[in-house]
Amino acid sequence: MPGLLTAPQSSPSRPPKASLSPVWTIDDLAEADFDWTIIDGQVLAIDGFIPSHPGGRLILSAVGREATDLFRAHHASQAAEAALEKWSVGRFAAQKPRKSLKVHGLRAELNRRVSQHLRKPQTPLAEAVAASMLLLFFFWAFLVYVQGYFWLNLLSGWFWWRHLDAALHSVAHGDFRYSPWLQHQLLRIYGVLCHHMLDHYQGGSQSISQHLEHHLHTNDFRRDPDWTFFAVGRNWIRRHPCNPWQPYNAWQTLYWLPVKCILEPVSEIFTMLSTCMNGASQVLEAPAGAEKFLDRCKDLMSWWVEALISPGYQGAAFFFQPFGHALAALLLSRAVTKLVLLPFAEVQHFLMPDTPGDDEEFVVRQLATTANLRFTSSFASLLDFLMFHGDSLQVEHHLWPAMSFVELREASRIVKVACAELGLPYQEIGYFEAFHKVWRQVRDHAIQPE
């Protein structure tokens, strides 16, 4: 987080209007009795803004600090810049700032180099890719569920499973900002096709999403939900010294294979069936009103559509194929999916056993705790792009969450060169290296018998 000058905290009061105090000095701000931040030289009074913004905790961390880079990393639209004017109370004094108010050089330098990739897109490239892939997915679903293409299911089901999840992730970050209307439509479509992840990316009406929490505390194994929630609820591979396992036998270092490929898929399928049944029972309950009943029906339909069409559940296939054929295809496809996508889900968020301290510079912390997947063939890179990069370019995504997936590959080249010039770490792991890394970490963090 750039800037270190923190204003004294007191009970918030109504800030003065900009017309009364158009220019603020450091001393003025130090005595201010309202929460403020500085973006592009504007002093913003954000008392009322913090509780209404979905990233309230992130905004709270900007109180009393220079937050231009933080703002640019999460917002790339002119609408966001226009919204700042409502909260402006004047300009920061055009004087040489104290050392504590200077923007950290590393973040500023990287922002300068990738600035062109944070602008609003001039062509609807991301939207065109998304629309084309949706048409291909429904054609694939027809071939697999209706026509019964068994091997097509096994060889490509993993791709569509990852594509739909990554597409929902992209639309939640606003990657399709060329057209707000199309952005909304894609959110509705992907929110149905990958409905089980909607709350993770969007959150409930009264709380921020787990994914936003992840961006607030990236790779902090004590606070990042990708460590806490997923490590307990979905990720069975225990490799951190805070969670050792015992007793240790050499063959046990591969225990995660049957867990990932057999137990997890079966458990997730039963969970989906249970959710669909519970949703139906809730619709039958007496609603508090017509609007609540309609919301229940919409939610139930979303769950059932995902259960029928999603490559992870393939319910529609059971209506067109023999039961044994459909069940075998589903289970084998899920096993292949778990195995193929293991590097995407495991490598980046479990890179280091020790997280750098909070006083470490933001860019250094992100680079030290995040890794990208390295692809050596053009075909693999193309597949990765068509999956909207998913987790493969986490370094750049963590540094600039607002950057569209179509810009990430070029940004990664820029950041890699910059890190080499500036002596910064830049972590890349090969796809097959990831499997060995998982096995090695399980072995190293197990408690061996005495």
VEXLUMTI-548424 format. One record per residue (C-alpha): residue in three letters; y, z negated, x; chain. Coordinates in steps of 0.5 Angstrom, whole numbers, always signed. Last residue first. Example, Ala and Ser with C-alpha at 12.3 -4.5 7.8 and 13.67 -1.06 7.14 Angstrom:
BEGIN
+------+-------+-------+-------+-------+
: resn :    yy :    zz :    xx : chain :
+------+-------+-------+-------+-------+
:  ser :    -2 :   -14 :   +27 :     A :
:  ala :    -9 :   -16 :   +25 :     A :
+------+-------+-------+-------+-------+
END
This chain:
BEGIN
+------+-------+-------+-------+-------+
: resn :    yy :    zz :    xx : chain :
+------+-------+-------+-------+-------+
:  glu :   -83 :   -31 :   +21 :     A :
:  pro :   -83 :   -26 :   +16 :     A :
:  gln :   -78 :   -21 :   +16 :     A :
:  ile :   -72 :   -21 :   +11 :     A :
:  ala :   -70 :   -14 :   +10 :     A :
:  his :   -63 :   -12 :   +12 :     A :
:  asp :   -65 :    -7 :   +17 :     A :
:  arg :   -71 :    -4 :   +13 :     A :
:  val :   -67 :    -3 :    +7 :     A :
:  gln :   -61 :    +0 :   +12 :     A :
:  arg :   -66 :    +5 :   +15 :     A :
:  trp :   -69 :    +7 :    +9 :     A :
:  val :   -62 :    +9 :    +6 :     A :
:  lys :   -60 :   +12 :   +12 :     A :
:  his :   -66 :   +16 :   +13 :     A :
:  phe :   -65 :   +19 :    +6 :     A :
:  ala :   -57 :   +20 :    +7 :     A :
:  glu :   -59 :   +24 :   +14 :     A :
:  phe :   -62 :   +29 :    +9 :     A :
:  tyr :   -55 :   +31 :    +6 :     A :
:  gly :   -51 :   +30 :   +13 :     A :
:  ile :   -46 :   +25 :   +13 :     A :
:  glu :   -39 :   +25 :   +14 :     A :
:  gln :   -34 :   +20 :   +16 :     A :
:  tyr :   -27 :   +21 :   +19 :     A :
:  pro :   -24 :   +15 :   +23 :     A :
:  leu :   -17 :   +16 :   +26 :     A :
:  gly :   -15 :   +18 :   +33 :     A :
:  leu :    -8 :   +21 :   +30 :     A :
:  glu :   -10 :   +29 :   +32 :     A :
:  ala :   -18 :   +28 :   +30 :     A :
:  cys :   -15 :   +25 :   +23 :     A :
:  ala :   -10 :   +30 :   +22 :     A :
:  val :   -16 :   +35 :   +23 :     A :
:  lys :   -21 :   +32 :   +18 :     A :
:  val :   -15 :   +31 :   +13 :     A :
:  ile :   -13 :   +38 :   +13 :     A :
:  arg :   -20 :   +40 :   +12 :     A :
:  ser :   -21 :   +35 :    +7 :     A :
:  ala :   -15 :   +38 :    +3 :     A :
:  glu :   -18 :   +45 :    +3 :     A :
:  arg :   -24 :   +42 :    +0 :     A :
:  leu :   -21 :   +37 :    -5 :     A :
:  glu :   -16 :   +43 :    -8 :     A :
:  val :   -21 :   +45 :   -14 :     A :
:  phe :   -23 :   +38 :   -15 :     A :
:  ser :   -15 :   +37 :   -17 :     A :
:  met :   -12 :   +31 :   -14 :     A :
:  ala :    -9 :   +25 :   -18 :     A :
:  pro :   -14 :   +20 :   -14 :     A :
:  trp :   -11 :   +22 :    -8 :     A :
:  leu :   -14 :   +17 :    -2 :     A :
:  his :   -20 :   +16 :    -6 :     A :
:  his :   -21 :   +23 :    -8 :     A :
:  glu :   -20 :   +25 :    +0 :     A :
:  val :   -25 :   +21 :    +3 :     A :
:  gln :   -30 :   +21 :    -3 :     A :
:  leu :   -31 :   +29 :    -2 :     A :
:  ser :   -39 :   +29 :    -4 :     A :
:  asp :   -38 :   +24 :   -10 :     A :
:  gly :   -38 :   +30 :   -15 :     A :
:  his :   -35 :   +36 :   -12 :     A :
:  phe :   -34 :   +39 :   -19 :     A :
:  met :   -41 :   +41 :   -20 :     A :
:  leu :   -39 :   +48 :   -19 :     A :
:  phe :   -36 :   +46 :   -12 :     A :
:  asp :   -42 :   +43 :   -10 :     A :
:  leu :   -46 :   +49 :   -12 :     A :
:  leu :   -42 :   +53 :    -8 :     A :
:  ser :   -42 :   +48 :    -2 :     A :
:  ala :   -50 :   +49 :    -2 :     A :
:  phe :   -49 :   +56 :    -2 :     A :
:  ser :   -45 :   +57 :    +4 :     A :
:  ser :   -49 :   +53 :    +8 :     A :
:  thr :   -48 :   +47 :   +13 :     A :
:  phe :   -46 :   +41 :    +7 :     A :
:  arg :   -43 :   +35 :   +10 :     A :
:  leu :   -43 :   +29 :    +5 :     A :
:  asn :   -36 :   +25 :    +5 :     A :
:  ala :   -36 :   +18 :    +7 :     A :
:  thr :   -31 :   +12 :    +5 :     A :
:  thr :   -30 :    +5 :    +8 :     A :
:  ala :   -27 :    +6 :   +15 :     A :
:  leu :   -23 :   +12 :   +12 :     A :
:  gln :   -20 :    +8 :    +6 :     A :
:  arg :   -19 :    +2 :   +10 :     A :
:  val :   -15 :    +6 :   +15 :     A :
:  val :   -11 :    +9 :   +10 :     A :
:  phe :    -9 :    +3 :    +7 :     A :
:  glu :    -7 :    -1 :   +13 :     A :
:  glu :   -11 :    -7 :   +14 :     A :
:  asp :    -8 :   -13 :   +11 :     A :
:  asp :   -13 :   -14 :    +6 :     A :
:  gly :   -19 :   -14 :   +11 :     A :
:  pro :   -24 :    -9 :   +13 :     A :
:  thr :   -30 :    -9 :    +9 :     A :
:  asp :   -36 :   -11 :   +13 :     A :
:  pro :   -43 :    -8 :   +11 :     A :
:  met :   -40 :    -1 :   +12 :     A :
:  leu :   -42 :    +6 :    +8 :     A :
:  phe :   -45 :    +3 :    +2 :     A :
:  his :   -40 :    +7 :    -3 :     A :
:  gln :   -41 :   +14 :    +0 :     A :
:  val :   -48 :   +14 :    +1 :     A :
:  glu :   -51 :   +12 :    -5 :     A :
:  ala :   -50 :   +16 :   -11 :     A :
:  phe :   -49 :   +23 :    -8 :     A :
:  pro :   -55 :   +22 :    -3 :     A :
:  leu :   -59 :   +20 :    -9 :     A :
:  leu :   -58 :   +26 :   -13 :     A :
:  val :   -64 :   +30 :   -11 :     A :
:  leu :   -69 :   +24 :   -12 :     A :
:  lys :   -66 :   +22 :   -18 :     A :
:  thr :   -66 :   +29 :   -21 :     A :
:  val :   -73 :   +31 :   -19 :     A :
:  ala :   -75 :   +24 :   -23 :     A :
:  arg :   -71 :   +26 :   -29 :     A :
:  ser :   -74 :   +33 :   -29 :     A :
:  leu :   -81 :   +31 :   -28 :     A :
:  leu :   -80 :   +26 :   -34 :     A :
:  leu :   -77 :   +31 :   -38 :     A :
:  ala :   -82 :   +37 :   -37 :     A :
:  ala :   -88 :   +32 :   -38 :     A :
:  leu :   -85 :   +30 :   -45 :     A :
:  ala :   -83 :   +37 :   -47 :     A :
:  his :   -90 :   +40 :   -45 :     A :
:  gly :   -94 :   +34 :   -48 :     A :
:  phe :   -90 :   +34 :   -55 :     A :
:  pro :   -91 :   +42 :   -56 :     A :
:  gln :   -84 :   +45 :   -55 :     A :
:  phe :   -79 :   +47 :   -60 :     A :
:  phe :   -77 :   +40 :   -64 :     A :
:  phe :   -79 :   +36 :   -58 :     A :
:  ala :   -74 :   +40 :   -53 :     A :
:  ala :   -68 :   +38 :   -57 :     A :
:  gly :   -69 :   +31 :   -55 :     A :
:  gln :   -67 :   +33 :   -47 :     A :
:  tyr :   -66 :   +26 :   -45 :     A :
:  gly :   -62 :   +27 :   -38 :     A :
:  pro :   -61 :   +35 :   -39 :     A :
:  ser :   -56 :   +33 :   -45 :     A :
:  ile :   -57 :   +36 :   -51 :     A :
:  leu :   -61 :   +32 :   -56 :     A :
:  ala :   -59 :   +25 :   -53 :     A :
:  glu :   -52 :   +27 :   -52 :     A :
:  val :   -51 :   +30 :   -59 :     A :
:  trp :   -55 :   +23 :   -62 :     A :
:  trp :   -50 :   +19 :   -58 :     A :
:  ser :   -44 :   +23 :   -60 :     A :
:  met :   -46 :   +23 :   -67 :     A :
:  leu :   -46 :   +15 :   -67 :     A :
:  asp :   -39 :   +15 :   -64 :     A :
:  lys :   -37 :   +19 :   -70 :     A :
:  cys :   -40 :   +16 :   -75 :     A :
:  arg :   -38 :    +9 :   -73 :     A :
:  asp :   -31 :   +12 :   -73 :     A :
:  leu :   -31 :   +14 :   -80 :     A :
:  phe :   -34 :    +7 :   -82 :     A :
:  lys :   -28 :    +4 :   -79 :     A :
:  glu :   -23 :    +9 :   -82 :     A :
:  ala :   -26 :    +8 :   -89 :     A :
:  gly :   -26 :    +0 :   -89 :     A :
:  ala :   -29 :    -6 :   -86 :     A :
:  pro :   -36 :    -3 :   -86 :     A :
:  ala :   -42 :    -5 :   -90 :     A :
:  glu :   -48 :    -4 :   -85 :     A :
:  leu :   -51 :    +3 :   -85 :     A :
:  val :   -47 :    +6 :   -80 :     A :
:  gln :   -49 :    +0 :   -75 :     A :
:  ser :   -56 :    +1 :   -76 :     A :
:  ala :   -56 :    +8 :   -74 :     A :
:  gly :   -52 :    +6 :   -68 :     A :
:  asn :   -58 :    +1 :   -66 :     A :
:  met :   -63 :    +7 :   -67 :     A :
:  cys :   -58 :   +11 :   -62 :     A :
:  thr :   -57 :    +6 :   -57 :     A :
:  ser :   -65 :    +4 :   -57 :     A :
:  leu :   -67 :   +11 :   -56 :     A :
:  met :   -62 :   +12 :   -50 :     A :
:  thr :   -64 :    +5 :   -47 :     A :
:  phe :   -71 :    +8 :   -47 :     A :
:  ile :   -69 :   +14 :   -44 :     A :
:  glu :   -66 :   +10 :   -38 :     A :
:  ser :   -72 :    +5 :   -37 :     A :
:  val :   -76 :   +11 :   -36 :     A :
:  pro :   -71 :   +14 :   -31 :     A :
:  glu :   -70 :    +8 :   -28 :     A :
:  leu :   -78 :    +6 :   -27 :     A :
:  ile :   -80 :   +13 :   -25 :     A :
:  cys :   -76 :   +17 :   -19 :     A :
:  lys :   -71 :   +11 :   -17 :     A :
:  val :   -76 :    +5 :   -17 :     A :
:  pro :   -82 :    +9 :   -15 :     A :
:  leu :   -78 :   +11 :    -9 :     A :
:  trp :   -74 :    +5 :    -8 :     A :
:  tyr :   -80 :    +1 :    -5 :     A :
:  leu :   -80 :    +5 :    +1 :     A :
:  thr :   -78 :    +0 :    +6 :     A :
:  gln :   -84 :    -4 :    +3 :     A :
:  trp :   -89 :    +0 :    +7 :     A :
:  ala :   -86 :    -4 :   +13 :     A :
:  asn :   -87 :   -11 :   +10 :     A :
:  tyr :   -82 :   -16 :    +9 :     A :
:  pro :   -82 :   -22 :    +4 :     A :
:  gln :   -77 :   -22 :    +2 :     A :
:  trp :   -70 :   -19 :    +0 :     A :
:  pro :   -63 :   -19 :    +2 :     A :
:  asn :   -57 :   -19 :    -2 :     A :
:  cys :   -51 :   -21 :    +2 :     A :
:  pro :   -54 :   -17 :    +8 :     A :
:  his :   -53 :   -11 :    +4 :     A :
:  arg :   -58 :    -6 :    +3 :     A :
:  arg :   -61 :    -7 :    -4 :     A :
:  ile :   -63 :    -1 :    -7 :     A :
:  trp :   -64 :    -2 :   -15 :     A :
:  asn :   -57 :    +1 :   -17 :     A :
:  arg :   -57 :    +1 :   -24 :     A :
:  gly :   -55 :    -6 :   -27 :     A :
:  val :   -54 :   -10 :   -21 :     A :
:  ala :   -51 :    -5 :   -16 :     A :
:  phe :   -48 :    -2 :   -22 :     A :
:  phe :   -44 :    -8 :   -24 :     A :
:  thr :   -42 :   -11 :   -17 :     A :
:  trp :   -42 :    -5 :   -12 :     A :
:  asp :   -39 :    +1 :   -16 :     A :
:  pro :   -35 :    -5 :   -20 :     A :
:  asp :   -31 :    -6 :   -14 :     A :
:  arg :   -29 :   -13 :   -13 :     A :
:  arg :   -34 :   -17 :    -8 :     A :
:  phe :   -37 :   -10 :    -5 :     A :
:  asp :   -30 :    -8 :    -4 :     A :
:  asn :   -31 :    +0 :    -3 :     A :
:  thr :   -25 :    +2 :    -7 :     A :
:  his :   -21 :    -4 :   -10 :     A :
:  leu :   -16 :    -1 :   -15 :     A :
:  his :   -20 :    +6 :   -15 :     A :
:  his :   -26 :    +2 :   -17 :     A :
:  glu :   -22 :    -2 :   -22 :     A :
:  leu :   -20 :    +5 :   -25 :     A :
:  his :   -27 :    +7 :   -26 :     A :
:  gln :   -29 :    +0 :   -29 :     A :
:  ser :   -24 :    +2 :   -34 :     A :
:  ile :   -18 :    -2 :   -36 :     A :
:  ser :   -19 :    -7 :   -42 :     A :
:  gln :   -16 :    -7 :   -49 :     A :
:  ser :   -18 :    +0 :   -52 :     A :
:  gly :   -24 :    +0 :   -48 :     A :
:  gly :   -25 :    +4 :   -41 :     A :
:  gln :   -24 :   +11 :   -40 :     A :
:  tyr :   -29 :   +13 :   -34 :     A :
:  his :   -34 :    +7 :   -35 :     A :
:  asp :   -33 :    +8 :   -43 :     A :
:  leu :   -34 :   +15 :   -43 :     A :
:  met :   -41 :   +15 :   -39 :     A :
:  his :   -46 :   +14 :   -44 :     A :
:  his :   -42 :   +20 :   -48 :     A :
:  cys :   -44 :   +25 :   -43 :     A :
:  leu :   -44 :   +31 :   -47 :     A :
:  val :   -40 :   +28 :   -52 :     A :
:  gly :   -34 :   +26 :   -48 :     A :
:  tyr :   -35 :   +32 :   -44 :     A :
:  ile :   -33 :   +36 :   -50 :     A :
:  arg :   -27 :   +31 :   -53 :     A :
:  leu :   -25 :   +31 :   -45 :     A :
:  leu :   -25 :   +39 :   -45 :     A :
:  gln :   -21 :   +39 :   -51 :     A :
:  his :   -16 :   +34 :   -49 :     A :
:  gln :   -15 :   +38 :   -42 :     A :
:  leu :   -14 :   +45 :   -46 :     A :
:  trp :    -9 :   +42 :   -50 :     A :
:  pro :    -5 :   +39 :   -44 :     A :
:  ser :    -6 :   +46 :   -40 :     A :
:  tyr :    -5 :   +47 :   -33 :     A :
:  arg :    -7 :   +39 :   -32 :     A :
:  phe :   -14 :   +40 :   -32 :     A :
:  asp :   -16 :   +35 :   -26 :     A :
:  gly :   -13 :   +30 :   -31 :     A :
:  his :   -17 :   +24 :   -28 :     A :
:  ala :   -21 :   +23 :   -34 :     A :
:  val :   -22 :   +31 :   -34 :     A :
:  ser :   -25 :   +30 :   -27 :     A :
:  his :   -30 :   +24 :   -28 :     A :
:  leu :   -32 :   +28 :   -35 :     A :
:  ala :   -34 :   +34 :   -31 :     A :
:  ala :   -37 :   +30 :   -25 :     A :
:  asp :   -42 :   +27 :   -31 :     A :
:  leu :   -43 :   +34 :   -34 :     A :
:  his :   -44 :   +37 :   -27 :     A :
:  arg :   -49 :   +32 :   -24 :     A :
:  trp :   -54 :   +33 :   -30 :     A :
:  trp :   -53 :   +40 :   -30 :     A :
:  phe :   -55 :   +40 :   -23 :     A :
:  trp :   -61 :   +36 :   -23 :     A :
:  gly :   -64 :   +40 :   -29 :     A :
:  ser :   -64 :   +46 :   -24 :     A :
:  leu :   -71 :   +46 :   -21 :     A :
:  leu :   -75 :   +42 :   -26 :     A :
:  asn :   -72 :   +45 :   -32 :     A :
:  leu :   -72 :   +52 :   -29 :     A :
:  trp :   -80 :   +51 :   -28 :     A :
:  phe :   -81 :   +49 :   -35 :     A :
:  tyr :   -78 :   +55 :   -38 :     A :
:  gly :   -79 :   +52 :   -46 :     A :
:  gln :   -76 :   +58 :   -50 :     A :
:  val :   -72 :   +53 :   -54 :     A :
:  tyr :   -71 :   +47 :   -50 :     A :
:  val :   -70 :   +50 :   -43 :     A :
:  leu :   -68 :   +57 :   -44 :     A :
:  phe :   -63 :   +55 :   -50 :     A :
:  ala :   -60 :   +49 :   -45 :     A :
:  trp :   -59 :   +54 :   -40 :     A :
:  phe :   -55 :   +58 :   -44 :     A :
:  phe :   -51 :   +52 :   -47 :     A :
:  phe :   -50 :   +50 :   -39 :     A :
:  leu :   -48 :   +57 :   -37 :     A :
:  leu :   -42 :   +57 :   -43 :     A :
:  leu :   -40 :   +50 :   -41 :     A :
:  met :   -40 :   +53 :   -33 :     A :
:  ser :   -35 :   +58 :   -35 :     A :
:  ala :   -30 :   +54 :   -39 :     A :
:  ala :   -30 :   +49 :   -33 :     A :
:  val :   -29 :   +54 :   -28 :     A :
:  ala :   -23 :   +57 :   -32 :     A :
:  glu :   -20 :   +51 :   -33 :     A :
:  ala :   -20 :   +49 :   -26 :     A :
:  leu :   -17 :   +56 :   -24 :     A :
:  pro :   -12 :   +55 :   -30 :     A :
:  thr :    -6 :   +58 :   -25 :     A :
:  gln :    +0 :   +55 :   -22 :     A :
:  pro :    -3 :   +48 :   -21 :     A :
:  lys :    +2 :   +42 :   -22 :     A :
:  arg :    +3 :   +40 :   -14 :     A :
:  leu :    -2 :   +35 :   -11 :     A :
:  his :    -5 :   +41 :    -6 :     A :
:  gln :    +2 :   +43 :    -3 :     A :
:  ser :    +3 :   +36 :    -1 :     A :
:  val :    -3 :   +36 :    +3 :     A :
:  arg :    +0 :   +35 :   +10 :     A :
:  arg :    +6 :   +31 :    +8 :     A :
:  asn :    +2 :   +26 :    +4 :     A :
:  leu :    -2 :   +25 :   +11 :     A :
:  glu :    +4 :   +24 :   +15 :     A :
:  ala :    +7 :   +19 :   +10 :     A :
:  arg :    +0 :   +15 :    +9 :     A :
:  leu :    +0 :   +14 :   +17 :     A :
:  gly :    +7 :   +13 :   +18 :     A :
:  his :    +7 :    +6 :   +13 :     A :
:  val :   +13 :    +7 :    +9 :     A :
:  lys :   +19 :    +3 :   +12 :     A :
:  leu :   +21 :    -4 :    +8 :     A :
:  ser :   +19 :    -9 :   +13 :     A :
:  lys :   +22 :    -5 :   +18 :     A :
:  arg :   +29 :    -6 :   +15 :     A :
:  pro :   +32 :    +0 :   +12 :     A :
:  lys :   +37 :    +4 :   +15 :     A :
:  gln :   +42 :    +5 :    +9 :     A :
:  ala :   +43 :    +9 :    +3 :     A :
:  ala :   +42 :    +3 :    -2 :     A :
:  phe :   +37 :    +4 :    -7 :     A :
:  arg :   +39 :    +8 :   -13 :     A :
:  gly :   +40 :    +5 :   -20 :     A :
:  val :   +37 :    +1 :   -26 :     A :
:  ser :   +31 :    +6 :   -27 :     A :
:  trp :   +26 :    +5 :   -32 :     A :
:  lys :   +27 :   +11 :   -37 :     A :
:  glu :   +28 :   +15 :   -31 :     A :
:  leu :   +21 :   +14 :   -29 :     A :
:  ala :   +18 :   +18 :   -35 :     A :
:  ala :   +21 :   +24 :   -32 :     A :
:  glu :   +17 :   +24 :   -26 :     A :
:  ala :   +11 :   +23 :   -30 :     A :
:  ala :   +12 :   +29 :   -34 :     A :
:  gln :   +13 :   +33 :   -28 :     A :
:  ser :    +6 :   +32 :   -26 :     A :
:  ala :    +2 :   +30 :   -20 :     A :
:  his :    +1 :   +22 :   -21 :     A :
:  his :    -4 :   +18 :   -18 :     A :
:  ala :    -3 :   +19 :   -10 :     A :
:  arg :    +4 :   +21 :   -11 :     A :
:  phe :    +6 :   +14 :   -15 :     A :
:  leu :    +2 :   +10 :    -9 :     A :
:  asp :    +6 :   +14 :    -4 :     A :
:  thr :   +13 :   +13 :    -7 :     A :
:  ala :   +11 :    +5 :    -8 :     A :
:  glu :   +16 :    +1 :    -4 :     A :
:  arg :   +15 :    -6 :    -5 :     A :
:  gly :   +18 :   -12 :    -9 :     A :
:  val :   +12 :   -10 :   -15 :     A :
:  ala :    +8 :    -5 :   -13 :     A :
:  ser :    +1 :    -9 :   -14 :     A :
:  leu :    +3 :   -10 :   -21 :     A :
:  ile :    +3 :    -3 :   -22 :     A :
:  leu :    -4 :    -3 :   -19 :     A :
:  arg :    -6 :    -9 :   -24 :     A :
:  gly :    -3 :    -5 :   -30 :     A :
:  gly :    -6 :    +2 :   -29 :     A :
:  pro :    -7 :    +3 :   -36 :     A :
:  his :    +1 :    +2 :   -37 :     A :
:  ser :    +4 :    -2 :   -43 :     A :
:  pro :    +3 :    -9 :   -39 :     A :
:  ile :    +7 :    -7 :   -33 :     A :
:  phe :   +12 :    -2 :   -36 :     A :
:  gly :   +16 :    -8 :   -39 :     A :
:  asp :   +17 :   -12 :   -33 :     A :
:  ile :   +18 :    -5 :   -29 :     A :
:  ala :   +25 :    -5 :   -27 :     A :
:  leu :   +26 :    +1 :   -22 :     A :
:  val :   +30 :    +2 :   -16 :     A :
:  gln :   +30 :   +10 :   -15 :     A :
:  gly :   +30 :   +12 :    -7 :     A :
:  asp :   +24 :   +16 :    -9 :     A :
:  ile :   +20 :   +11 :   -12 :     A :
:  ile :   +22 :    +3 :   -11 :     A :
:  thr :   +19 :    -3 :   -15 :     A :
:  trp :   +22 :    -8 :   -19 :     A :
:  asp :   +20 :   -14 :   -23 :     A :
:  phe :   +26 :   -18 :   -25 :     A :
:  asp :   +30 :   -24 :   -22 :     A :
:  ala :   +34 :   -20 :   -17 :     A :
:  glu :   +36 :   -24 :   -11 :     A :
:  ala :   +31 :   -20 :    -6 :     A :
:  leu :   +34 :   -14 :    -9 :     A :
:  asp :   +41 :   -15 :    -8 :     A :
:  asp :   +39 :   -17 :    +0 :     A :
:  ile :   +36 :   -10 :    +1 :     A :
:  thr :   +41 :    -7 :    -2 :     A :
:  trp :   +42 :    -4 :    -9 :     A :
:  val :   +47 :    +2 :   -12 :     A :
:  pro :   +48 :    +4 :   -19 :     A :
:  ser :   +49 :    -4 :   -21 :     A :
:  leu :   +53 :    -4 :   -27 :     A :
:  ser :   +51 :    +3 :   -30 :     A :
:  ala :   +44 :    +2 :   -28 :     A :
:  lys :   +44 :    -3 :   -33 :     A :
:  pro :   +42 :   -10 :   -31 :     A :
:  pro :   +35 :   -13 :   -31 :     A :
:  arg :   +33 :   -17 :   -38 :     A :
:  ser :   +29 :   -23 :   -35 :     A :
:  pro :   +22 :   -24 :   -32 :     A :
:  ser :   +21 :   -31 :   -30 :     A :
:  ser :   +21 :   -32 :   -22 :     A :
:  gln :   +18 :   -28 :   -16 :     A :
:  pro :   +22 :   -27 :   -10 :     A :
:  ala :   +22 :   -20 :    -8 :     A :
:  thr :   +17 :   -17 :    -3 :     A :
:  leu :   +18 :   -13 :    +3 :     A :
:  leu :   +12 :   -10 :    +5 :     A :
:  gly :   +12 :    -3 :    +4 :     A :
:  pro :    +6 :    +2 :    +3 :     A :
:  met :    +0 :    +0 :    +0 :     A :
+------+-------+-------+-------+-------+
END
